[in-house]
Amino acid sequence: TQEEKEIITTIRNDERKHNKMFRQIYRDFTGKEVMVPSDVSFDKPRSYIEGIKKALFGELSAVERYRDIRAGMPTRYYRDMVFEILTDELKHATKYNYILNINR
């Protein structure tokens, strides 16, 4: 539906923002840019619902990784950046749950 498209678009936009934030953190700590692999492939899900389920569990997995990353940040500035990303991931998981629920 249009509503689902808009939800997924907002999640995608947040993920792009997170990518920029993590790149900034990396650059600030290393003085180098992140090297981006050019041969990344996309595995198309078997169905829309399978894709949403995979995305949901991907968000939850990211929360666990980002908690560890946040704990290792040396200053509040960086901990707050990662906290923003972490809470967005929780929000995304909730939105994916909503999409799954309305498609039951």
URLIN-V633611 format. One record per backbone hydrogen bond with DSSP energy under -1.0 kcal/mol. NH is the residue of the N-H (numbers start at 1). CO is the residue of the C=O. Records with the same first field share a line. If there is no record, write none. Layout:
NH = CO + CO
//
This chain:
5 = 1
6 = 2
7 = 3
8 = 4
9 = 5
10 = 6
11 = 7
12 = 8
13 = 9
14 = 10
15 = 11
16 = 12
17 = 13
18 = 14
19 = 15
20 = 16
21 = 17
22 = 18
23 = 19
24 = 20
25 = 21
26 = 22
27 = 23
28 = 24
29 = 25
30 = 26
31 = 27
51 = 47
52 = 48
53 = 49
54 = 50
55 = 51
56 = 52
57 = 53
58 = 54
59 = 55
60 = 56
61 = 57
62 = 58
63 = 59
64 = 60
65 = 61
66 = 62
67 = 63
68 = 64
69 = 65
70 = 66
71 = 67
72 = 68
73 = 70
79 = 75
80 = 76
81 = 77
82 = 78
83 = 79
84 = 80
85 = 81
86 = 82
87 = 83
88 = 84
89 = 85
90 = 86
91 = 87
92 = 88
93 = 89
94 = 90
95 = 91
96 = 92
97 = 93
98 = 94
99 = 95
100 = 96
101 = 97
102 = 98
104 = 101
//
